[in-house]
């Protein structure tokens, strides 16, 4: 369930940041409110990941965010990821998995 929450957080952060991008670059002031709402939901979702440390949640999320950003680039911007994008995303996910699944002393 935590991974679903991390991916949902990524969707809201990328969506919110893209709305900011569009508002700032396109001059559409109406996009600021939905952007801020999306970013607020993103931040709240990270609190639901079940991690005992904000820093650990952020570290795990970082790998997932990189993968989601590459998917956004491909799906919404129409830019095909190259091998370096995929290698980088794979390394980031491997790091996130180590942090997420690593044994913890109680």
C-alpha positions as CSV (number, residue, x, y, z in Angstrom):
1,X,0.0,0.0,0.0
2,X,2.9,2.4,0.7
3,X,4.0,2.2,-2.9
4,X,0.6,3.2,-4.1
5,X,0.8,6.2,-1.8
6,X,4.2,7.1,-3.1
7,X,3.0,6.9,-6.7
8,X,-0.1,8.9,-5.9
9,X,2.2,11.5,-4.3
10,X,4.3,11.6,-7.4
11,X,1.3,12.2,-9.6
12,X,0.1,15.1,-7.5
13,X,3.6,16.7,-7.3
14,X,4.3,16.3,-11.0
15,X,0.8,17.6,-11.8
16,X,1.1,20.5,-9.4
17,X,4.6,21.5,-10.6
18,X,3.5,21.2,-14.2
19,X,0.6,23.6,-13.5
20,X,3.1,26.0,-11.9
21,X,5.2,25.6,-15.0
22,X,2.2,26.4,-17.2
23,X,1.1,29.3,-15.0
24,X,4.5,31.0,-14.9
25,X,5.5,30.4,-18.5
26,X,2.1,30.7,-20.1
27,X,0.8,33.6,-17.9
28,X,-2.3,31.7,-16.9
29,X,-3.0,32.9,-13.4
30,X,-6.0,30.6,-13.0
31,X,-3.7,27.7,-12.8
32,X,-2.0,28.8,-9.5
33,X,-4.8,27.6,-7.2
34,X,-5.1,24.1,-8.6
35,X,-1.3,23.9,-8.6
36,X,-1.2,24.8,-4.9
37,X,-3.9,22.4,-4.1
38,X,-2.2,19.5,-5.9
39,X,1.1,20.3,-4.1
40,X,-0.6,20.4,-0.8
41,X,-2.2,16.9,-1.5
42,X,1.3,15.7,-2.5
43,X,2.8,16.8,0.8
44,X,0.0,15.3,2.8
45,X,0.2,11.9,1.0
46,X,3.9,11.6,2.0
47,X,2.7,11.7,5.6
48,X,0.6,8.6,4.9
49,X,3.5,6.4,3.7
50,X,4.0,4.6,7.0
51,X,7.6,5.7,7.4
52,X,8.9,6.6,10.9
53,X,11.1,9.4,9.5
54,X,10.3,12.2,7.1
55,X,13.8,12.0,5.7
56,X,13.4,8.3,4.9
57,X,10.0,8.9,3.2
58,X,11.6,11.7,1.1
59,X,14.5,9.4,0.2
60,X,12.2,6.6,-1.0
61,X,10.0,9.0,-2.7
62,X,13.0,10.5,-4.6
63,X,13.5,7.3,-6.6
64,X,9.8,6.9,-7.4
65,X,9.7,10.6,-8.4
66,X,12.5,10.1,-10.9
67,X,10.7,7.2,-12.5
68,X,7.4,9.1,-12.6
69,X,9.1,12.2,-14.1
70,X,10.5,10.1,-16.9
71,X,7.0,8.5,-17.5
72,X,5.5,12.1,-17.6
73,X,8.1,13.2,-20.1
74,X,7.3,10.2,-22.3
75,X,3.5,10.2,-21.9
76,X,2.6,13.9,-21.7
77,X,5.5,15.7,-23.4
78,X,6.0,13.1,-26.1
79,X,9.8,12.9,-25.5
80,X,11.1,9.3,-25.7
81,X,13.4,8.5,-22.8
82,X,16.9,7.5,-23.9
83,X,19.1,4.8,-22.3
84,X,20.6,7.3,-19.8
85,X,17.2,8.3,-18.6
86,X,16.3,4.6,-18.1
87,X,19.7,3.8,-16.4
88,X,19.3,6.8,-14.1
89,X,15.7,5.9,-13.2
90,X,16.8,2.3,-12.6
91,X,19.6,3.3,-10.2
92,X,17.3,5.7,-8.4
93,X,14.7,3.0,-7.9
94,X,17.4,0.6,-6.7
95,X,18.4,3.1,-4.1
96,X,14.8,3.7,-3.1
97,X,14.3,0.0,-2.7
98,X,17.3,-0.4,-0.5
99,X,16.1,2.4,1.8
100,X,12.5,1.0,1.8
101,X,13.3,-2.7,2.3
102,X,16.5,-2.4,4.3
103,X,16.3,-4.1,7.7
104,X,15.9,-1.8,10.6
105,X,17.0,-2.2,14.1
106,X,14.1,-2.0,16.5
